[in-house]
């Protein structure tokens, strides 16, 4: 086995060790540990991705060389290192770009604890991407939940505590349902490793035995991950969770944590239930309907609010709907479009939250749209990055958002299934997206009635400038040169 095959395990263990080290460091060294860690994880994903592209198959890594049930396994092909590398880069951008707000919002004595939680979030996300064991996935779901609550409530505001409690309640309900699903599956099959589960599930479904408990297990696992990822109608924790946390936390939670749960669900659908069994169960139709409803309801809710952070938060609920619509649309092209939108949202939403924070800062710390009049001229860098993020969410050409919506429409045409409702949902959602994002862009660039002030220079905000340039460049480059990324996603999906 090549050295590259060891890097996923090294990445997860390295994140866990970094969290322990950060716990005894001061804030500044702990911040640098997290930044270096994220950069190393992104770099380590490259040789693993190259290995997957070279072999064209999935690699199973048995830890300690102990077989099941004593040992545990990691499994990776093309998708896992690709997604982990992008996730690590986005987390790096969030930590660096939101550094000023972290120092402002969090007590100095607790800042190192914040980075402990961020390291644990990264470790959990990597484990969810790479695991080949269902129970290990549950363990790291819980780690991710606790760490996510930690980075939310560490900001000492009453609203953040309330948001953290609401987030914890929804997350624990989701985790509990997921655990019950695992118990049902284990009682039916006696396995926890995904390949063994897939074989046993296929045999049970084909024989017609125990279909009801098997369907129950599938529903419980799917519902649990839907709740944790914020699919409509389980999205009501999003506005307060994202709106009152620090921009760094909002970017990590909206861009990465929810996407980790959705990726795990896609992996379970293909590696545990099997595509044939899952799409014969009818659950995908429920996901499709809820996804379409989320696209519309989330957008309408975003139009009705008067706070830029809550607007972006409700928009996240709509974008989650896109992803589940794709999963419900078809197992191949629809799911590939959903994976592309996972990456689109992971890159775009942190850029929007970080940029909105700088626009708010340039407007006296106010978040309401009226106070943001002309904010893009007071901070041109934030205005430009915010504009690219908005255009991507609308689906303007040369951005990832346009490619994602094109892929959803293409999947509907090629599959010749649910064509009319899919195109109608895309059209309505795009019109709604255009309304509230274009309205916000007009507001921040309109200087009518605003007293001119010297703009914030790029050199005075180096951390944010790095994050804005990195995330904007990823969005535009992947929007223009989307074909290689689409090919990797499609090929990776076939070997998942």
Secondary structure, 3 states (H helix, E strand, C coil): CCHHHHHHHHHHHHHHHHHHHHCCCCHHHHHHHHHHHHHHHHHHHHHHHHHHHHHCCCEEEEECCCCCCCCEEEEECCHHHHHHHHHHHHHHHHHHHCHHHHHHHCCHHHHHHHHHHHHHHHHHHHHHHHECEHHHHHHHHHHHHHHHHHHHHCCCCHHHHHHHHHHHHHHHHHHHHHHHHHHHHHHHHCCCEHHHHHHHHHHHHHHCCCHHHHHHHHHHHHHHHHHHHCCCCCCCCHHHHHHCCCHHHHHHHHHHHHHHHHHHHHHHHHHHHCHHHHHHHCHHHHHHHHHHHHHHHHHHHHHHCCEHHHHHHHHHHHHHHHHHHHHHHCCCHHHHHHHHHHHHHHHHHHHHHHHHHHHHHCCCCCCEHHHHCCHHHHCHHHHHHHHHHHHHHHCCCCCHHHHHHHHHHHHHHHHCCCHHHHHHHHHHHHHHHHHHHHHHHHHHHCCCCCCCCCCCCHHHCHHHHHHHHHHHHHHHHHHHCHHHHHHHHHHHHHCC
